[in-house]
Amino acid sequence: MSDVVGGTQFVRVRTSVLGGFGLVGGVVRVLGVDPGLTRCGLGVVDGGKGRSVSCVAVGVARSPQEDELASRLMAVSTEVERWLDVHQPQVVAIERVFSQHNVRTVMGTAQVSGVVALAAARRGLPVAFHTPSEVKAAISGSGRADKKQVTTMITKILGLAEAPKPADAADALALAVCHLWRAPMMDRLAQAEARAAELARNHRAKLKAARERSAQQKSAGPKAAPETGGKTR
């Protein structure tokens, strides 16, 4: 399977760095999603070598507040599915839901996150979740940056002519860029943890084998000394 990006054809290959399908030529496409029932931010970003990133598309999926919950989720799901089909991302990055004072709001956000994750899973796409602090730190260098600062920085990073609106759209782009920049580090950490776990398993196996050999030797008892057939005088 191949894709055309910027007039150049790339062949899909498996890549562990971003947990999904990358493109030969150093391009990886991520769909960032800032979940919400009224406005669900969507942003598609291509990542190249190093920290090179470029905006492909940005927008929001909306649902009327007066509609029933099921209808609202369907509206968001339909738009997200359309974006997945049109832009063909290799990874979906979603903002991790945190508890808020408004329980109703956080429940709606969590439900949209589930809808998006399900749509990605049906297409065999890996899904990554990033906390707001992780996104802010990756984009602005501070985990306490406000929305205005994040919007300003993502506009500058992607070289956009104007700031994405509403803020949900800017947050979606920030999520995509955050994943592109954090994923290599996350992959290295995962590989290091896997190696450490394998070394620990091998060490435990060697200790167990040594204990078993020791137990077998003890149960066999001391070896009898060989008899000598010497002559008596």
KOLTI-342121 format. One record per residue (C-alpha): x, z, y; residue number from 1; residue in three letters. Coordinates in Angstrom, 1 decimal, always signed. Each point is the difference from the previous one (the first is absolute). Layout:
<pts>
{{X Z Y} NUM ala};
...
</pts>
This chain:
<pts>
{{+0.0 +0.0 +0.0} 1 met};
{{+1.3 -0.8 +3.5} 2 ser};
{{-0.9 +0.6 +3.6} 3 asp};
{{+0.7 -1.7 +3.3} 4 val};
{{+1.2 +2.2 +2.8} 5 val};
{{+1.1 -1.4 +3.3} 6 gly};
{{+0.2 -3.5 -1.6} 7 gly};
{{+2.3 +1.2 -2.8} 8 thr};
{{-1.1 +0.3 -3.6} 9 gln};
{{+0.8 +3.3 -1.7} 10 phe};
{{-0.5 +0.8 -3.7} 11 val};
{{-1.6 +3.3 -0.9} 12 arg};
{{+2.2 +2.4 -2.0} 13 val};
{{-0.3 +3.6 -1.0} 14 arg};
{{+1.8 +2.4 +2.3} 15 thr};
{{+0.4 +3.8 -0.4} 16 ser};
{{+1.0 +0.6 +3.6} 17 val};
{{-3.6 -0.3 +1.3} 18 leu};
{{-1.8 +0.7 -3.2} 19 gly};
{{-1.6 -3.4 -0.2} 20 gly};
{{+0.6 -3.7 +0.1} 21 phe};
{{+2.6 -1.1 +2.5} 22 gly};
{{+1.0 -3.5 +1.0} 23 leu};
{{+3.3 -1.7 -0.6} 24 val};
{{+1.4 -0.5 +3.5} 25 gly};
{{-0.3 +3.6 +1.0} 26 gly};
{{-3.7 +0.1 +1.1} 27 val};
{{-2.4 +2.7 -1.0} 28 val};
{{-3.6 +0.1 +1.3} 29 arg};
{{-1.8 +3.3 +0.5} 30 val};
{{-3.6 +0.7 +1.0} 31 leu};
{{-0.2 +3.2 +2.0} 32 gly};
{{-3.4 +1.8 +0.0} 33 val};
{{-1.1 +2.7 +2.4} 34 asp};
{{-3.2 +1.1 -1.8} 35 pro};
{{-3.2 +0.8 +1.9} 36 gly};
{{-3.7 -0.7 -0.4} 37 leu};
{{-0.8 -1.1 +3.5} 38 thr};
{{+3.4 -1.8 +0.5} 39 arg};
{{+2.4 -0.7 -2.8} 40 cys};
{{+3.3 -1.2 +1.4} 41 gly};
{{+1.7 -2.9 -1.8} 42 leu};
{{+3.4 -1.4 +0.6} 43 gly};
{{+2.2 -2.5 -2.0} 44 val};
{{+3.7 +0.1 +0.5} 45 val};
{{+2.8 -2.1 -1.6} 46 asp};
{{+3.3 +1.8 -0.6} 47 gly};
{{+3.3 -1.8 -0.3} 48 gly};
{{+3.6 +1.1 -0.5} 49 lys};
{{+1.0 +3.4 +1.5} 50 gly};
{{-2.7 +1.2 +2.4} 51 arg};
{{-1.2 -3.5 +1.0} 52 ser};
{{-3.8 +0.0 +0.4} 53 val};
{{-2.6 -2.4 +1.4} 54 ser};
{{-3.8 +0.3 +0.5} 55 cys};
{{-2.2 -2.4 -2.0} 56 val};
{{-3.4 +1.3 +0.9} 57 ala};
{{-1.7 +3.0 +1.5} 58 val};
{{-3.7 +1.1 +0.4} 59 gly};
{{-2.7 +2.4 -1.1} 60 val};
{{-2.8 +0.2 -2.5} 61 ala};
{{-3.1 +1.5 +1.5} 62 arg};
{{-3.2 +1.5 -1.3} 63 ser};
{{-3.1 +1.0 +2.1} 64 pro};
{{-0.3 +3.8 +0.3} 65 gln};
{{-3.8 -0.2 -0.5} 66 glu};
{{+0.3 -1.6 -3.4} 67 asp};
{{-0.1 +1.9 -3.3} 68 glu};
{{+3.4 +1.1 -1.5} 69 leu};
{{-0.2 -2.4 -2.9} 70 ala};
{{-0.6 -3.0 +2.4} 71 ser};
{{+2.8 +1.1 +2.3} 72 arg};
{{+2.5 +0.3 -2.9} 73 leu};
{{-1.1 -3.5 -1.2} 74 met};
{{+0.5 -1.5 +3.4} 75 ala};
{{+3.6 +1.5 +0.2} 76 val};
{{+0.7 -1.0 -3.6} 77 ser};
{{-1.1 -3.6 +0.6} 78 thr};
{{+2.3 -0.4 +3.0} 79 glu};
{{+2.9 +1.6 -1.8} 80 val};
{{-0.5 -2.3 -3.0} 81 glu};
{{+0.0 -3.0 +2.4} 82 arg};
{{+3.3 +1.1 +1.5} 83 trp};
{{+1.5 +0.5 -3.4} 84 leu};
{{-1.0 -3.5 -1.1} 85 asp};
{{+1.0 -1.7 +3.3} 86 val};
{{+3.4 +1.7 +0.6} 87 his};
{{+1.1 +0.7 -3.6} 88 gln};
{{+2.0 +3.1 +0.6} 89 pro};
{{+2.4 +1.4 -2.6} 90 gln};
{{-0.6 +3.6 +0.8} 91 val};
{{-2.8 +2.0 +1.7} 92 val};
{{+1.0 +3.0 +2.1} 93 ala};
{{-2.8 +2.5 +0.9} 94 ile};
{{+0.1 +3.0 +2.3} 95 glu};
{{-0.2 +3.2 -2.1} 96 arg};
{{-3.1 +2.0 +0.9} 97 val};
{{+0.5 +3.5 +1.3} 98 phe};
{{-2.5 +2.8 +0.6} 99 ser};
{{-1.5 +0.0 +3.4} 100 gln};
{{-2.5 +2.2 +1.9} 101 his};
{{-2.7 -2.6 -0.4} 102 asn};
{{-0.7 +0.1 -3.8} 103 val};
{{-2.4 -3.0 +0.3} 104 arg};
{{+2.6 -2.2 +1.6} 105 thr};
{{+2.7 +0.8 -2.6} 106 val};
{{-2.4 -0.6 -2.8} 107 met};
{{-0.9 -3.4 +1.3} 108 gly};
{{+3.7 -0.8 +0.5} 109 thr};
{{+0.8 +1.1 -3.6} 110 ala};
{{-2.8 -2.2 -1.3} 111 gln};
{{+1.3 -3.1 +1.8} 112 val};
{{+3.5 +0.8 -1.3} 113 ser};
{{-1.4 -0.1 -3.5} 114 gly};
{{-1.8 -3.3 +0.6} 115 val};
{{+3.2 -1.6 +1.2} 116 val};
{{+2.1 +1.4 -2.8} 117 ala};
{{-2.5 -1.3 -2.5} 118 leu};
{{+0.0 -3.5 +1.5} 119 ala};
{{+3.8 +0.0 -0.2} 120 ala};
{{+0.0 +1.3 -3.6} 121 ala};
{{-2.4 -2.7 -1.1} 122 arg};
{{+2.6 -2.6 +1.1} 123 arg};
{{+2.9 +1.8 -1.6} 124 gly};
{{+1.5 +1.0 +3.3} 125 leu};
{{+2.0 +3.3 +0.4} 126 pro};
{{-1.4 +2.4 +2.5} 127 val};
{{+2.1 +2.4 +2.1} 128 ala};
{{-1.3 +2.9 +2.1} 129 phe};
{{+1.9 +1.3 +3.0} 130 his};
{{-0.8 +3.0 +2.1} 131 thr};
{{-0.6 -0.3 +3.8} 132 pro};
{{+3.3 +1.9 +0.6} 133 ser};
{{+1.9 -2.3 -2.2} 134 glu};
{{-1.3 -3.0 +1.9} 135 val};
{{+0.6 +1.5 +3.4} 136 lys};
{{+3.6 +1.0 -1.0} 137 ala};
{{+0.7 -3.5 -1.4} 138 ala};
{{-1.3 -1.8 +3.1} 139 ile};
{{+1.0 +2.3 +2.9} 140 ser};
{{+2.5 +2.3 -1.5} 141 gly};
{{-2.2 +3.0 +0.5} 142 ser};
{{-2.7 +1.3 -2.4} 143 gly};
{{-1.9 +1.4 +3.0} 144 arg};
{{-0.4 -3.2 +2.0} 145 ala};
{{-3.5 -0.7 +1.3} 146 asp};
{{-2.1 -3.1 -0.5} 147 lys};
{{+1.1 -1.5 +3.3} 148 lys};
{{+3.7 +0.4 -0.9} 149 gln};
{{-0.5 -1.6 -3.4} 150 val};
{{-1.9 -2.9 +1.5} 151 thr};
{{+2.7 -0.6 +2.6} 152 thr};
{{+2.8 +0.1 -2.7} 153 met};
{{-1.8 -2.2 -2.5} 154 ile};
{{-0.6 -2.6 +2.8} 155 thr};
{{+3.7 +0.0 +0.8} 156 lys};
{{+1.2 +0.0 -3.6} 157 ile};
{{-2.2 -3.0 -0.9} 158 leu};
{{+0.6 -1.8 +3.3} 159 gly};
{{-3.6 -0.3 +0.8} 160 leu};
{{-1.2 -1.5 +3.3} 161 ala};
{{-2.5 +2.9 +0.4} 162 glu};
{{-0.9 +3.2 -1.7} 163 ala};
{{-2.4 -0.3 -2.9} 164 pro};
{{-3.5 +1.4 +0.7} 165 lys};
{{-1.6 +2.2 -1.0} 166 pro};
{{+2.5 +2.7 -1.0} 167 ala};
{{-1.1 -0.3 -3.7} 168 asp};
{{+1.4 -3.5 -0.1} 169 ala};
{{+3.3 +1.2 +1.5} 170 ala};
{{+0.1 +2.8 -2.6} 171 asp};
{{-0.5 -2.5 -2.8} 172 ala};
{{+3.0 -2.0 +1.1} 173 leu};
{{+2.0 +3.2 +0.3} 174 ala};
{{-0.9 +0.9 -3.6} 175 leu};
{{+1.2 -3.4 -1.2} 176 ala};
{{+3.3 +0.3 +1.8} 177 val};
{{+0.4 +3.6 -1.1} 178 cys};
{{-0.3 -1.1 -3.6} 179 his};
{{+2.4 -2.9 +0.4} 180 leu};
{{+2.6 +2.4 +1.5} 181 trp};
{{-0.6 +3.0 -2.3} 182 arg};
{{-0.4 -1.8 -3.4} 183 ala};
{{+3.6 -0.7 -0.7} 184 pro};
{{+0.9 +3.6 +0.6} 185 met};
{{-2.9 +1.1 -2.1} 186 met};
{{+1.1 -2.3 -2.8} 187 asp};
{{+3.5 +1.3 +0.0} 188 arg};
{{-1.3 +3.6 -0.2} 189 leu};
{{-2.2 -0.9 -2.9} 190 ala};
{{+2.9 -1.7 -1.8} 191 gln};
{{+2.2 +3.1 +0.6} 192 ala};
{{-2.7 +2.3 -1.3} 193 glu};
{{-0.4 -2.2 -3.1} 194 ala};
{{+3.7 +0.1 -0.7} 195 arg};
{{+0.1 +3.7 +0.5} 196 ala};
{{-2.9 +0.5 -2.4} 197 ala};
{{+1.7 -2.3 -2.6} 198 glu};
{{+3.2 +2.0 +0.2} 199 leu};
{{-1.9 +3.2 -0.4} 200 ala};
{{-1.8 -1.3 -3.1} 201 arg};
{{+3.3 -1.2 -1.5} 202 asn};
{{+1.6 +3.4 +0.7} 203 his};
{{-2.9 +1.9 -1.6} 204 arg};
{{+0.1 -2.3 -3.0} 205 ala};
{{+3.7 +0.6 -0.5} 206 lys};
{{-0.5 +3.8 +0.2} 207 leu};
{{-2.8 -0.1 -2.5} 208 lys};
{{+2.1 -2.1 -2.4} 209 ala};
{{+2.9 +2.4 +0.4} 210 ala};
{{-2.3 +3.0 -0.8} 211 arg};
{{-1.4 -1.7 -3.0} 212 glu};
{{+3.5 -0.7 -1.4} 213 arg};
{{+1.0 +3.6 +0.6} 214 ser};
{{-3.1 +1.3 -1.8} 215 ala};
{{+0.6 -2.3 -3.0} 216 gln};
{{+3.6 +1.1 -0.3} 217 gln};
{{-1.0 +3.7 +0.1} 218 lys};
{{-2.7 -0.5 -2.6} 219 ser};
{{+2.5 -1.7 -2.4} 220 ala};
{{+2.2 +3.1 +0.1} 221 gly};
{{+3.8 +0.0 -0.3} 222 pro};
{{+1.6 -2.5 -2.4} 223 lys};
{{+1.4 +1.5 -3.2} 224 ala};
{{+3.8 -0.2 -0.3} 225 ala};
{{+1.1 -2.5 -2.7} 226 pro};
{{+1.3 +1.5 -3.3} 227 glu};
{{+3.7 -0.5 -0.8} 228 thr};
{{+1.0 -0.5 -3.7} 229 gly};
{{+3.3 +1.9 +0.2} 230 gly};
{{+1.8 +1.3 -3.2} 231 lys};
{{+0.2 +3.7 -0.8} 232 thr};
{{+3.3 +1.5 -0.8} 233 arg};
</pts>
